[in-house]
């Protein structure tokens, strides 16, 4: 992947796509034999090869389309990782590309993108949606910001964080705050307190 101020460009590598070969000289040689059973057999094998090859091409094209769309949505992150990821749900991406959600899910699974800032699995750029409508990434980012800017002598409890998030229009229970805080490896308010 290459990125500049103007555009994002994604290209595929040959490493992930399986290589299929078909021995055309052997096929042509058998095709000229009089045996109908041989004719039928090699005809079926040629059809199987064509179907497999078409499927691989379609999959390669889908992964490239999905990767390009993700790179375009997350261009801010690639330019400056500190900005964090934009919210991007799988179903929104599927609608944009006019693909089935399961097709997009398969495309991002075990597919990687190499960038100037590192190599990432494509699915890591998709947000996880919570019942409140905000993505898990957005909620975790808000918790991190609240903890980073708190008074270290009076750190915010999980209940207070929940209330401040509600004021910002983000619904997350105290238990939800505790869960996401632990995911972020942020200690409890008692452990964060700095005493004079």
N, CA, C and O of each residue as an XYZ file, in Angstrom:
784
protein
N       0.833     -1.177      0.000
C       0.000      0.000      0.000
C       0.876      1.237      0.000
O       1.866      1.294      0.729
N       0.525      2.227     -0.807
C       1.187      3.522     -0.779
C       0.143      4.588     -0.505
O      -1.008      4.473     -0.927
N       0.561      5.631      0.210
C      -0.370      6.693      0.570
C       0.343      8.029      0.541
O       1.489      8.143      0.978
N      -0.342      9.040      0.024
C       0.186     10.402      0.049
C      -0.956     11.357      0.361
O      -2.055     10.923      0.709
N      -0.702     12.647      0.239
C      -1.729     13.634      0.582
C      -2.952     13.543     -0.325
O      -4.049     13.947      0.060
N      -2.758     13.014     -1.521
C      -3.833     13.018     -2.506
C      -4.651     11.728     -2.512
O      -5.879     11.774     -2.580
N      -3.979     10.583     -2.442
C      -4.715      9.327     -2.654
C      -4.094      8.154     -1.909
O      -2.970      8.221     -1.413
N      -4.867      7.084     -1.851
C      -4.429      5.820     -1.265
C      -4.393      4.789     -2.379
O      -5.346      4.673     -3.150
N      -3.311      4.045     -2.470
C      -3.179      3.042     -3.523
C      -2.851      1.690     -2.906
O      -1.921      1.572     -2.108
N      -3.623      0.665     -3.282
C      -3.422     -0.687     -2.752
C      -3.182     -1.645     -3.909
O      -3.889     -1.597     -4.916
N      -2.193     -2.508     -3.768
C      -1.939     -3.534     -4.786
C      -1.804     -4.879     -4.091
O      -1.405     -4.954     -2.929
N      -2.143     -5.944     -4.818
C      -2.116     -7.274     -4.197
C      -0.789     -7.977     -4.455
O      -0.100     -7.712     -5.440
N      -0.450     -8.891     -3.529
C       0.744     -9.701     -3.704
C       0.323    -11.070     -4.228
O      -0.854    -11.425     -4.165
N       1.258    -11.819     -4.730
C       0.965    -13.147     -5.285
C       1.033    -14.238     -4.213
O       0.675    -15.386     -4.477
N       1.489    -13.888     -3.007
C       1.769    -14.918     -2.019
C       0.532    -15.628     -1.492
O       0.594    -16.824     -1.205
N      -0.596    -14.924     -1.356
C      -1.779    -15.530     -0.746
C      -2.584    -16.365     -1.736
O      -3.207    -17.353     -1.347
N      -2.577    -15.978     -3.009
C      -3.403    -16.656     -4.005
C      -2.751    -17.966     -4.448
O      -1.613    -17.958     -4.918
N      -3.454    -19.086     -4.304
C      -2.893    -20.367     -4.770
C      -2.652    -20.333     -6.286
O      -3.400    -19.697     -7.028
N      -1.617    -21.014     -6.724
C      -1.279    -21.042     -8.148
C      -1.823    -22.323     -8.772
O      -1.476    -23.428     -8.354
N      -2.678    -22.162     -9.775
C      -3.205    -23.314    -10.506
C      -2.533    -23.375    -11.869
O      -2.356    -22.353    -12.532
N      -2.165    -24.567    -12.277
C      -1.606    -24.728    -13.621
C      -2.388    -25.809    -14.369
O      -2.941    -26.731    -13.768
N      -2.418    -25.673    -15.658
C      -3.122    -26.651    -16.497
C      -2.196    -27.020    -17.649
O      -1.718    -26.154    -18.382
N      -1.951    -28.318    -17.795
C      -1.034    -28.797    -18.821
C      -1.751    -28.812    -20.177
O      -2.388    -29.800    -20.541
N      -1.638    -27.716    -20.907
C      -2.359    -27.595    -22.173
C      -1.822    -28.544    -23.245
O      -2.589    -29.042    -24.069
N      -0.527    -28.794    -23.242
C       0.037    -29.685    -24.273
C      -0.484    -31.117    -24.080
O      -0.789    -31.808    -25.051
N      -0.580    -31.550    -22.826
C      -1.108    -32.882    -22.526
C      -2.594    -32.947    -22.885
O      -3.077    -33.949    -23.412
N      -3.312    -31.848    -22.587
C      -4.734    -31.761    -22.903
C      -4.954    -31.882    -24.419
O      -5.828    -32.623    -24.868
N      -4.151    -31.144    -25.201
C      -4.279    -31.167    -26.659
C      -3.958    -32.549    -27.221
O      -4.588    -33.006    -28.175
N      -2.983    -33.197    -26.624
C      -2.585    -34.536    -27.084
C      -3.718    -35.538    -26.868
O      -4.025    -36.332    -27.758
N      -4.345    -35.503    -25.676
C      -5.434    -36.428    -25.379
C      -6.701    -36.103    -26.171
O      -7.503    -36.989    -26.468
N      -6.871    -34.837    -26.506
C      -8.068    -34.399    -27.215
C      -8.168    -35.030    -28.610
O      -9.264    -35.171    -29.154
N      -7.033    -35.402    -29.178
C      -7.017    -35.971    -30.528
C      -7.143    -37.492    -30.545
O      -7.064    -38.112    -31.606
N      -7.333    -38.082    -29.391
C      -7.547    -39.530    -29.346
C      -9.020    -39.836    -29.640
O      -9.897    -38.993    -29.447
N      -9.270    -41.079    -30.117
C     -10.626    -41.463    -30.513
C     -11.497    -41.940    -29.348
O     -12.714    -42.062    -29.487
N     -10.871    -42.207    -28.202
C     -11.600    -42.767    -27.058
C     -12.555    -41.708    -26.460
O     -12.102    -40.675    -25.967
N     -13.874    -41.970    -26.505
C     -14.868    -41.017    -26.000
C     -14.778    -40.846    -24.484
O     -15.046    -39.766    -23.957
N     -14.399    -41.917    -23.790
C     -14.264    -41.845    -22.331
C     -13.165    -40.859    -21.957
O     -13.306    -40.076    -21.017
N     -12.064    -40.911    -22.714
C     -10.945    -39.984    -22.476
C     -11.399    -38.563    -22.770
O     -11.105    -37.644    -22.006
N     -12.114    -38.378    -23.872
C     -12.629    -37.050    -24.250
C     -13.507    -36.464    -23.136
O     -13.385    -35.294    -22.771
N     -14.393    -37.315    -22.610
C     -15.300    -36.864    -21.553
C     -14.511    -36.494    -20.294
O     -14.771    -35.471    -19.661
N     -13.546    -37.345    -19.946
C     -12.757    -37.136    -18.728
C     -11.969    -35.826    -18.793
O     -12.014    -35.023    -17.861
N     -11.250    -35.616    -19.893
C     -10.429    -34.400    -19.970
C     -11.300    -33.148    -20.107
O     -10.915    -32.061    -19.674
N     -12.466    -33.314    -20.708
C     -13.396    -32.183    -20.802
C     -13.885    -31.758    -19.425
O     -13.989    -30.567    -19.131
N     -14.185    -32.749    -18.579
C     -14.643    -32.461    -17.215
C     -13.527    -31.793    -16.403
O     -13.772    -30.852    -15.648
N     -12.305    -32.292    -16.570
C     -11.170    -31.725    -15.829
C     -10.892    -30.286    -16.262
O     -10.517    -29.446    -15.444
N     -11.075    -30.012    -17.540
C     -10.874    -28.643    -18.034
C     -11.941    -27.708    -17.447
O     -11.645    -26.566    -17.096
N     -13.176    -28.199    -17.344
C     -14.249    -27.399    -16.745
C     -13.941    -27.098    -15.276
O     -14.122    -25.975    -14.806
N     -13.470    -28.131    -14.560
C     -13.128    -27.958    -13.142
C     -12.031    -26.906    -12.984
O     -12.097    -26.047    -12.105
N     -11.023    -26.990    -13.851
C      -9.927    -26.019    -13.798
C     -10.453    -24.603    -14.046
O     -10.101    -23.672    -13.321
N     -11.291    -24.442    -15.067
C     -11.827    -23.110    -15.404
C     -12.641    -22.527    -14.256
O     -12.552    -21.333    -13.969
N     -13.450    -23.386    -13.588
C     -14.270    -22.926    -12.465
C     -13.386    -22.494    -11.292
O     -13.606    -21.443    -10.690
N     -12.383    -23.323    -10.978
C     -11.474    -22.988     -9.885
C     -10.709    -21.697    -10.169
O     -10.562    -20.845     -9.293
N     -10.227    -21.564    -11.397
C      -9.456    -20.379    -11.777
C     -10.327    -19.127    -11.688
O      -9.876    -18.088    -11.206
N     -11.567    -19.223    -12.151
C     -12.486    -18.083    -12.088
C     -12.779    -17.710    -10.630
O     -12.864    -16.529    -10.293
N     -12.932    -18.724     -9.769
C     -13.183    -18.475     -8.352
C     -12.026    -17.776     -7.672
O     -12.223    -16.872     -6.859
N     -10.806    -18.202     -8.012
C      -9.614    -17.566     -7.441
C      -9.487    -16.113     -7.898
O      -9.127    -15.238     -7.110
N      -9.779    -15.867     -9.150
C      -9.713    -14.500     -9.678
C     -10.742    -13.611     -8.994
O     -10.463    -12.459     -8.662
N     -11.945    -14.167     -8.788
C     -13.011    -13.409     -8.129
C     -12.624    -13.081     -6.694
O     -12.838    -11.962     -6.227
N     -12.052    -14.063     -5.993
C     -11.635    -13.845     -4.601
C     -10.538    -12.790     -4.538
O     -10.566    -11.913     -3.674
N      -9.574    -12.873     -5.450
C      -8.488    -11.898     -5.476
C      -9.025    -10.487     -5.706
O      -8.591     -9.529     -5.066
N      -9.965    -10.382     -6.620
C     -10.580     -9.082     -6.933
C     -11.345     -8.541     -5.723
O     -11.289     -7.345     -5.435
N     -12.066     -9.428     -5.011
C     -12.836     -9.019     -3.839
C     -11.920     -8.519     -2.730
O     -12.187     -7.475     -2.134
N     -10.842     -9.249     -2.443
C      -9.897     -8.846     -1.398
C      -9.284     -7.491     -1.735
O      -9.105     -6.654     -0.851
N      -8.965     -7.275     -2.995
C      -8.381     -5.998     -3.412
C      -9.382     -4.861     -3.244
O      -9.017     -3.778     -2.785
N     -10.650     -5.098     -3.614
C     -11.692     -4.078     -3.461
C     -11.908     -3.737     -1.992
O     -11.995     -2.567     -1.620
N     -11.993     -4.778     -1.160
C     -12.210     -4.573      0.277
C     -11.006     -3.856      0.890
O     -11.172     -2.912      1.662
N      -9.804     -4.300      0.552
C      -8.592     -3.676      1.085
C      -8.474     -2.214      0.695
O      -8.071     -1.379      1.505
N      -8.828     -1.904     -0.553
C      -8.773     -0.521     -1.031
C      -9.779      0.347     -0.292
O      -9.467      1.476      0.087
N     -10.990     -0.175     -0.085
C     -12.025      0.584      0.628
C     -11.610      0.840      2.074
O     -11.787      1.945      2.588
N     -11.060     -0.182      2.728
C     -10.609     -0.019      4.114
C      -9.491      1.016      4.188
O      -9.499      1.881      5.063
N      -8.533      0.927      3.271
C      -7.407      1.877      3.264
C      -7.900      3.304      3.058
O      -7.367      4.246      3.647
N      -8.921      3.456      2.220
C      -9.469      4.792      1.970
C     -10.139      5.345      3.232
O      -9.958      6.512      3.578
N     -10.912      4.500      3.912
C     -11.595      4.938      5.137
C     -10.602      5.234      6.268
O     -10.820      6.142      7.070
N      -9.517      4.465      6.324
C      -8.560      4.596      7.424
C      -7.318      5.387      7.018
O      -6.275      5.268      7.661
N      -7.417      6.186      5.969
C      -6.265      6.944      5.468
C      -5.662      7.824      6.560
O      -4.442      7.980      6.623
N      -6.509      8.404      7.424
C      -6.010      9.251      8.511
C      -5.096      8.483      9.443
O      -4.073      9.006      9.884
N      -5.458      7.240      9.748
C      -4.627      6.405     10.616
C      -3.283      6.102      9.958
O      -2.246      6.133     10.619
N      -3.301      5.806      8.648
C      -2.052      5.470      7.963
C      -1.118      6.682      7.877
O       0.104      6.534      7.900
N      -1.704      7.880      7.777
C      -0.871      9.087      7.746
C      -0.328      9.415      9.131
O       0.804      9.878      9.273
N      -1.159      9.168     10.163
C      -0.746      9.448     11.539
C      -1.457      8.475     12.481
O      -2.590      8.733     12.886
N      -0.805      7.351     12.838
C      -1.434      6.326     13.675
C      -1.978      6.854     15.006
O      -2.898      6.265     15.575
N      -1.418      7.957     15.503
C      -1.878      8.508     16.774
C      -3.307      9.034     16.683
O      -3.975      9.191     17.705
N      -3.777      9.305     15.475
C      -5.154      9.784     15.296
C      -6.177      8.689     15.569
O      -7.355      8.975     15.779
N      -5.728      7.439     15.567
C      -6.641      6.323     15.810
C      -7.440      5.966     14.566
O      -7.332      6.609     13.522
N      -8.244      4.918     14.712
C      -9.024      4.418     13.584
C     -10.373      5.108     13.474
O     -10.978      5.490     14.476
N     -10.830      5.258     12.246
C     -12.187      5.747     12.013
C     -13.155      4.598     12.268
O     -12.801      3.433     12.090
N     -14.372      4.925     12.684
C     -15.385      3.896     12.903
C     -15.820      3.333     11.551
O     -16.260      4.076     10.674
N     -15.696      2.030     11.393
C     -16.070      1.381     10.132
C     -16.589     -0.018     10.443
O     -15.818     -0.913     10.790
N     -17.903     -0.198     10.317
C     -18.509     -1.503     10.584
C     -18.542     -2.364      9.322
O     -18.580     -1.860      8.199
N     -18.527     -3.672      9.544
C     -18.523     -4.626      8.436
C     -19.752     -4.442      7.549
O     -19.645     -4.471      6.323
N     -20.931     -4.250      8.175
C     -22.143     -4.134      7.359
C     -22.150     -2.854      6.519
O     -22.679     -2.842      5.407
N     -21.559     -1.770      7.054
C     -21.467     -0.526      6.283
C     -20.548     -0.715      5.070
O     -20.834     -0.238      3.972
N     -19.440     -1.423      5.300
C     -18.495     -1.678      4.212
C     -19.136     -2.568      3.150
O     -18.965     -2.337      1.953
N     -19.872     -3.582      3.591
C     -20.555     -4.486      2.658
C     -21.562     -3.720      1.793
O     -21.648     -3.944      0.586
N     -22.320     -2.815      2.419
C     -23.294     -2.018      1.669
C     -22.601     -1.112      0.658
O     -23.044     -0.980     -0.483
N     -21.515     -0.493      1.092
C     -20.778      0.405      0.195
C     -20.273     -0.324     -1.043
O     -20.339      0.203     -2.154
N     -19.767     -1.540     -0.848
C     -19.189     -2.320     -1.947
C     -20.227     -3.186     -2.660
O     -19.924     -3.855     -3.648
N     -21.471     -3.162     -2.136
C     -22.554     -3.983     -2.681
C     -22.166     -5.469     -2.691
O     -22.328     -6.176     -3.685
N     -21.652     -5.900     -1.545
C     -21.269     -7.296     -1.352
C     -22.019     -7.844     -0.147
O     -22.479     -7.085      0.706
N     -22.142     -9.179     -0.082
C     -22.741     -9.823      1.070
C     -21.800     -9.675      2.270
O     -20.580     -9.704      2.113
N     -22.378     -9.515      3.475
C     -21.544     -9.366      4.672
C     -20.611    -10.563      4.866
O     -19.460    -10.393      5.268
N     -21.099    -11.759      4.583
C     -20.270    -12.953      4.755
C     -19.091    -12.943      3.775
O     -18.013    -13.446      4.092
N     -19.301    -12.368      2.581
C     -18.216    -12.267      1.594
C     -17.131    -11.337      2.108
O     -15.944    -11.644      2.000
N     -17.531    -10.199      2.666
C     -16.564     -9.244      3.214
C     -15.847     -9.854      4.412
O     -14.638     -9.685      4.574
N     -16.610    -10.574      5.262
C     -16.025    -11.206      6.440
C     -14.937    -12.208      6.041
O     -13.875    -12.259      6.662
N     -15.211    -13.005      4.997
C     -14.200    -13.971      4.522
C     -12.992    -13.254      3.920
O     -11.856    -13.709      4.057
N     -13.249    -12.131      3.254
C     -12.165    -11.397      2.589
C     -11.180    -10.810      3.599
O      -9.976    -10.786      3.346
N     -11.685    -10.335      4.742
C     -10.795     -9.696      5.716
C     -10.118    -10.700      6.645
O      -9.121    -10.385      7.294
N     -10.674    -11.920      6.701
C     -10.105    -12.933      7.583
C      -8.799    -13.469      7.012
O      -8.760    -13.959      5.884
N      -7.749    -13.375      7.784
C      -6.417    -13.870      7.410
C      -5.874    -13.214      6.140
O      -5.051    -13.796      5.433
N      -6.348    -11.988      5.857
C      -5.786    -11.182      4.777
C      -5.095     -9.989      5.417
O      -5.644     -9.361      6.322
N      -3.910     -9.678      4.957
C      -3.097     -8.648      5.608
C      -2.766     -7.527      4.633
O      -2.740     -7.714      3.417
N      -2.510     -6.337      5.220
C      -2.111     -5.195      4.417
C      -0.787     -4.665      4.975
O      -0.651     -4.411      6.171
N       0.172     -4.510      4.080
C       1.480     -3.996      4.485
C       1.507     -2.494      4.209
O       1.256     -2.052      3.088
N       1.816     -1.718      5.252
C       1.788     -0.267      5.149
C       3.117      0.319      5.611
O       4.026     -0.407      6.015
N       3.214      1.636      5.544
C       4.429      2.313      6.001
C       4.582      2.221      7.512
O       5.683      2.385      8.038
N       3.474      1.958      8.218
C       3.541      1.896      9.678
C       3.530      0.466     10.213
O       3.586      0.264     11.426
N       3.460     -0.520      9.335
C       3.469     -1.910      9.772
C       2.539     -2.775      8.939
O       1.946     -2.311      7.965
N       2.417     -4.044      9.333
C       1.543     -4.994      8.644
C       0.376     -5.328      9.563
O       0.573     -5.667     10.730
N      -0.839     -5.231      9.032
C      -2.045     -5.419      9.839
C      -2.999     -6.392      9.150
O      -3.050     -6.470      7.922
N      -3.753     -7.132      9.963
C      -4.827     -7.954      9.410
C      -5.972     -7.016      9.038
O      -6.295     -6.106      9.802
N      -6.582     -7.224      7.886
C      -7.637     -6.319      7.417
C      -8.778     -6.185      8.425
O      -9.326     -5.097      8.597
N      -9.137     -7.276      9.087
C     -10.290     -7.205      9.992
C     -10.021     -6.308     11.196
O     -10.964     -5.886     11.865
N      -8.748     -6.007     11.488
C      -8.436     -5.148     12.631
C      -8.871     -3.701     12.396
O      -8.898     -2.904     13.334
N      -9.214     -3.352     11.142
C      -9.649     -1.994     10.834
C     -11.161     -1.825     10.908
O     -11.683     -0.730     10.695
N     -11.861     -2.919     11.213
C     -13.314     -2.848     11.330
C     -13.701     -2.708     12.795
O     -13.165     -3.408     13.654
N     -14.631     -1.806     13.077
C     -15.068     -1.551     14.441
C     -16.049     -2.614     14.884
O     -16.761     -3.208     14.075
N     -16.070     -2.839     16.175
C     -17.055     -3.750     16.763
C     -18.167     -2.886     17.330
O     -17.916     -2.016     18.163
N     -19.396     -3.120     16.886
C     -20.525     -2.284     17.328
C     -21.094     -2.807     18.648
O     -21.241     -4.015     18.835
N     -21.409     -1.897     19.547
C     -22.014     -2.268     20.815
C     -23.510     -2.033     20.742
O     -24.012     -1.445     19.784
N     -24.225     -2.499     21.773
C     -25.684     -2.360     21.765
C     -26.117     -0.902     21.780
O     -27.210     -0.584     21.313
N     -25.277     -0.001     22.310
C     -25.639      1.407     22.355
C     -25.450      2.120     21.034
O     -25.860      3.272     20.898
N     -24.846      1.473     20.059
C     -24.668      2.085     18.749
C     -23.269      2.613     18.514
O     -22.851      2.772     17.367
N     -22.528      2.891     19.601
C     -21.149      3.343     19.451
C     -20.247      2.134     19.286
O     -20.510      1.084     19.872
N     -19.197      2.263     18.505
C     -18.294      1.136     18.319
C     -17.439      0.951     19.561
O     -17.218      1.895     20.320
N     -16.968     -0.255     19.762
C     -16.104     -0.534     20.911
C     -14.859      0.329     20.846
O     -14.380      0.800     21.877
N     -14.330      0.544     19.654
C     -13.135      1.375     19.501
C     -13.400      2.803     19.974
O     -12.548      3.409     20.623
N     -14.585      3.347     19.650
C     -14.934      4.704     20.080
C     -15.054      4.781     21.592
O     -14.579      5.732     22.212
N     -15.695      3.771     22.187
C     -15.876      3.754     23.635
C     -14.537      3.646     24.354
O     -14.295      4.352     25.333
N     -13.677      2.772     23.873
C     -12.364      2.613     24.499
C     -11.530      3.885     24.356
O     -10.797      4.258     25.272
N     -11.643      4.543     23.215
C     -10.904      5.793     23.004
C     -11.381      6.862     23.981
O     -10.569      7.608     24.529
N     -12.707      6.943     24.207
C     -13.264      7.923     25.133
C     -12.811      7.644     26.561
O     -12.470      8.572     27.295
N     -12.804      6.373     26.961
C     -12.336      6.003     28.304
C     -10.879      6.398     28.472
O     -10.496      6.955     29.501
N     -10.075      6.113     27.474
C      -8.651      6.449     27.521
C      -8.455      7.964     27.672
O      -7.619      8.410     28.457
N      -9.229      8.748     26.918
C      -9.107     10.207     26.990
C      -9.501     10.736     28.370
O      -8.844     11.624     28.915
N     -10.589     10.177     28.932
C     -11.026     10.618     30.257
C      -9.982     10.302     31.326
O      -9.728     11.120     32.210
N      -9.384      9.130     31.246
C      -8.363      8.736     32.223
C      -7.098      9.570     32.037
O      -6.470      9.971     33.017
N      -6.722      9.833     30.795
C      -5.501     10.606     30.534
C      -5.598     12.040     31.042
O      -4.586     12.643     31.402
N      -6.826     12.594     31.073
C      -6.995     14.004     31.458
C      -7.538     14.172     32.875
O      -7.821     15.294     33.294
N      -7.688     13.084     33.615
C      -8.247     13.173     34.967
C      -7.243     13.776     35.949
O      -6.042     13.813     35.682
N      -7.746     14.240     37.071
C      -6.922     14.707     38.186
C      -6.345     13.457     38.847
O      -7.091     12.654     39.406
N      -5.034     13.287     38.790
C      -4.409     12.051     39.281
C      -4.507     11.903     40.801
O      -4.309     10.810     41.332
N      -4.813     13.009     41.508
C      -5.026     12.903     42.953
C      -6.469     12.512     43.262
O      -6.771     12.033     44.355
N      -7.363     12.721     42.282
C      -8.764     12.316     42.420
C      -9.205     11.608     41.137
O     -10.043     12.130     40.402
N      -8.651     10.429     40.864
C      -8.979      9.720     39.619
C     -10.458      9.350     39.543
O     -11.132      9.164     40.556
N     -10.928      9.253     38.320
C     -12.348      8.975     38.084
C     -12.676      7.501     38.362
O     -11.963      6.598     37.923
N     -13.761      7.285     39.093
C     -14.251      5.917     39.295
C     -14.916      5.456     38.001
O     -15.211      6.267     37.124
N     -15.149      4.157     37.890
C     -15.816      3.625     36.695
C     -17.221      4.204     36.561
O     -17.685      4.464     35.451
N     -17.907      4.409     37.708
C     -19.242      4.996     37.676
C     -19.199      6.427     37.148
O     -20.051      6.824     36.353
N     -18.194      7.211     37.593
C     -18.061      8.599     37.134
C     -17.733      8.645     35.643
O     -18.236      9.503     34.917
N     -16.884      7.714     35.191
C     -16.552      7.644     33.758
C     -17.814      7.355     32.960
O     -18.044      7.962     31.915
N     -18.638      6.422     33.454
C     -19.896      6.088     32.787
C     -20.796      7.314     32.673
O     -21.409      7.550     31.632
N     -20.868      8.091     33.750
C     -21.705      9.295     33.756
C     -21.172     10.360     32.800
O     -21.949     11.011     32.102
N     -19.857     10.540     32.766
C     -19.258     11.537     31.857
C     -19.444     11.125     30.401
O     -19.635     11.972     29.529
N     -19.388      9.836     30.146
C     -19.618      9.353     28.784
C     -21.061      9.585     28.367
O     -21.336      9.913     27.213
N     -21.990      9.412     29.320
C     -23.407      9.653     29.039
C     -23.634     11.120     28.687
O     -24.431     11.442     27.806
N     -22.914     12.016     29.395
C     -23.009     13.446     29.099
C     -22.542     13.743     27.674
O     -23.019     14.680     27.034
N     -21.599     12.929     27.188
C     -21.072     13.105     25.829
C     -21.899     12.341     24.800
O     -21.556     12.302     23.618
N     -23.013     11.722     25.270
C     -23.900     11.013     24.354
C     -23.486      9.580     24.061
O     -23.951      8.981     23.091
N     -22.606      9.024     24.904
C     -22.151      7.645     24.704
C     -22.643      6.801     25.877
O     -22.260      7.035     27.023
N     -23.484      5.828     25.585
C     -24.093      5.010     26.634
C     -23.240      3.787     26.948
O     -23.027      2.923     26.097
N     -22.752      3.732     28.200
C     -21.986      2.566     28.643
C     -22.139      2.453     30.154
O     -21.872      3.409     30.883
N     -22.568      1.291     30.621
C     -22.784      1.085     32.055
C     -21.458      1.066     32.806
O     -20.385      0.986     32.209
N     -21.561      1.145     34.156
C     -20.345      1.071     34.976
C     -19.618     -0.243     34.730
O     -18.393     -0.271     34.616
N     -20.385     -1.339     34.649
C     -19.755     -2.642     34.392
C     -19.078     -2.670     33.024
O     -18.021     -3.279     32.859
N     -19.702     -1.999     32.036
C     -19.097     -1.908     30.705
C     -17.794     -1.136     30.742
O     -16.821     -1.511     30.089
N     -17.776     -0.044     31.515
C     -16.545      0.748     31.672
C     -15.450     -0.115     32.274
O     -14.307     -0.101     31.816
N     -15.816     -0.873     33.314
C     -14.835     -1.753     33.971
C     -14.248     -2.751     32.985
O     -13.039     -2.983     32.961
N     -15.120     -3.337     32.171
C     -14.675     -4.335     31.184
C     -13.710     -3.710     30.176
O     -12.637     -4.258     29.924
N     -14.089     -2.555     29.594
C     -13.241     -1.933     28.582
C     -11.957     -1.365     29.191
O     -10.903     -1.376     28.555
N     -12.056     -0.866     30.441
C     -10.860     -0.353     31.115
C      -9.837     -1.473     31.291
O      -8.639     -1.271     31.089
N     -10.320     -2.646     31.666
C      -9.419     -3.795     31.827
C      -8.833     -4.219     30.481
O      -7.667     -4.603     30.396
N      -9.663     -4.145     29.419
C      -9.163     -4.468     28.071
C      -8.003     -3.551     27.687
O      -7.080     -3.959     26.983
N      -8.068     -2.294     28.167
C      -7.037     -1.308     27.854
C      -5.872     -1.369     28.836
O      -4.934     -0.578     28.738
N      -5.927     -2.302     29.778
C      -4.888     -2.455     30.819
C      -4.740     -1.191     31.652
O      -3.636     -0.827     32.057
N      -5.873     -0.519     31.905
C      -5.884      0.670     32.757
C      -6.227      0.217     34.175
O      -7.247     -0.442     34.371
N      -5.403      0.554     35.165
C      -5.693      0.146     36.546
C      -6.962      0.804     37.076
O      -7.475      1.740     36.463
N      -7.469      0.327     38.203
C      -8.641      0.907     38.833
C      -8.307      2.303     39.360
O      -7.134      2.670     39.436
N      -9.324      3.080     39.725
C      -9.105      4.446     40.211
C      -8.234      4.438     41.471
O      -7.408      5.330     41.663
N      -8.419      3.439     42.320
C      -7.615      3.329     43.555
C      -6.137      3.150     43.208
O      -5.266      3.759     43.830
N      -5.869      2.322     42.224
C      -4.498      2.052     41.821
C      -3.875      3.223     41.045
O      -2.655      3.382     41.011
N      -4.737      4.034     40.426
C      -4.225      5.177     39.638
C      -3.948      6.408     40.507
O      -3.277      7.343     40.072
N      -4.462      6.398     41.716
C      -4.368      7.578     42.569
C      -2.930      7.880     42.950
O      -2.192      6.995     43.384
N      -2.536      9.142     42.783
C      -1.193      9.592     43.167
C      -1.334     10.383     44.459
O      -2.040     11.390     44.517
N      -0.645      9.906     45.497
C      -0.729     10.571     46.798
C       0.488     11.461     47.009
O       1.605     11.122     46.619
N       0.248     12.590     47.627
C       1.349     13.528     47.921
C       2.239     12.978     49.036
O       3.214     13.622     49.422
